[in-house]
């Protein structure tokens, strides 16, 4: 019972408890930004507004947060990030950048606003900040807006966007 109480305390209460939590207990958001056109000839083309320097290729169908690994299936077939047949994942997760603290890695972290053109896979569509005192977000944060990471100037209040 003691371990369960300690784990719960790391995710609630004062800022000291939030800061004391691990990246597992206070993990940043995980996201994918998918933009694709399904063509009459059966092909699939990426349609992102901006390029993402952390993506392979930088104009692929799916942009993602630093974690987890990325696989893309189209019609139950594994593809690369341009929709072509493949036999491997598109990208491996990047634990180092996913777990970076924003003050020491301003662009290579998973917190704050995302912008594929300037931060690659950094940030997140909800602009959730690290659980830091005064400036950050606690574990009970419930964002009321979202953006597409390739076009962060457009905000949405719904979960599904076009």
N, C-alpha and C positions, 0 to 999 in steps of 0.2 A: 504494500500500500504506500509506503514512503516514496518509492520511485515514481509511482503514478502522480503523487502530489507534487513532487519536484518538477516533473515534466509539465504538468498543468500550470504551475507557477511561472514557468519560463515564457508562457504565452499569454499571460493576463497580468493585471495589476499595474504597479508603478513602472516607470521607465527603467528602473534598475533591473527589474525582472525581464523586461523586454530585451534590453541590451545584453543580459546574461544568457539569453537563449541562443542556441546554435542556429546555423543556417538551415538545419533540418526543422527546428521548431518555429523559426521565423523566416521561412523561405520566401524569396521574391516570387512574383507571379510567373507562370509558364504560359507562353502564348504561341500561336501560329497565325500568320497573315497570308491568306491564300487569295490569289488573284489570277483567274484563268478564263480563257475563252475556249469553248468547246465547238470546234468547227464542223461543218457539214461533211468534210472528207474524213472525219474520225480523228483528226489530230487535235491536240490540246496545246494552246499557246499561252505563255505568261503575259499578264496585262498590268503588272505593277506600274505605278506612276513614277517611282524613283528606283534607282539601283541600290543594292545593299552590299557593301564591301565585305561583309562577313559571310555572305551567301555564296554557294557554288552552283552554277554561275551567279554573277551578281544581278542578273535579270531573271532569276528562276520563278517558278510557279509559287513556291512556298518560301516565305521568310519566317524565321522562328527566333525564340529566345535562345539564350545560351544552352539551355537544357530542355529536353533530353535529346537523344539521338533522333534524327529525322529520316523517316521512310515515306515514300509517296507511292500510293497504289491508285491506278486508274483502270476501271473495269476489272478489278481483281488481279491486276498484273503490276508487279513492281516496276517502277520507272525511275529515270533520273529526274532532275529538277526542271527539265524542259519537256517532260512527258514522253521521252523515248524509252524503249524497253531497257531494263537494267537487271543486274543480279546482286546489287549491293545497296547499302544505305546511302543517302545523299550526304549526310554530315553526321559526325560524332558530336555528342554533347561537349560543352566547354565548361567543366566544373570550376576552373580557375576564375574565369570572368563572371560566371554565374554567382560565385560566392564572394567576389571582390567588394570591399567597402567603398562607397561612393567618394569619400574624402581622399582616399589614396589612389583611386582609379576612376577619375571623373567620367570618362567615356566607356571604359571597359567594365561596366557593372550592370546589374539587372534592374536597378531602381530608377525612378524618375521617368520623365517623358521619353518615349521612343521616337526615333526619326531615322529611318533606314538610310537616308542620304547623308546624315552627319554622325550617327552613332552605330550604324550597322545593326547588330542584334542586341545592342544595349537598350536599357529602359524597358518599358512595358506600355501597352495600349491604355492602361487606366491611370498612368502616372503615379502609381503607388511608390512611396518613398520608404527608405530603410527605417526600421523601428528605432529611431534615434530621438533623444529628448528634444523637445521644442520644435525641431524642424521636420521630424519624421512622422510616419504613420504607425499606429499601434495595430495589433492583430485583429481588432474589431472593425477596422476601416472597411467601409462599403462604398466604393466609388460610384458616382452617379453619371459618369460619362465615359466614353471610350473613343479611341481614334484608330484609324488604320495606320500602321507604322510607316507605310510608304507615302502617306498623305496626312500628316498630323495636324494640319491646319483645319481639317474638317472634323468636328466633334459630333458624336452620336449619343443619344440617351437610351437606345435600344440595344439588346444583346446581339441581334442579327442585323447586318447592314448590307448594302449593295454598293 
